[in-house]
Amino acid sequence: MVYAGSRRTEDPSHPLNYPVLIDPTILKVARQIYRDYCETHASNAKRPSGVVVNQLTYQGKVLFSTQPILLPQERFIPIAQIEAESP
């Protein structure tokens, strides 16, 4: 017998608040990409949702989408994490 209430479903709109460990090199690259964006677009800079970095080539770009679609070798770093741990 299967009970409908016994199954746990995750609500994607409320992600769990587990700390996500990011490779320090990837975080450093993401900060540099974000810093370059801010310097280049200082007068009309929009606040991005984060930075995506390719873990193989260390190339990346600033993203404004709240739900990015990533390739397997890409890593998304939220803007809050980039700004929170700045050295």
Helices and strands as residue ranges (DSSP letters): G 4-6, H 24-40, E 50-54, E 60-63, E 74-78, H 79-84
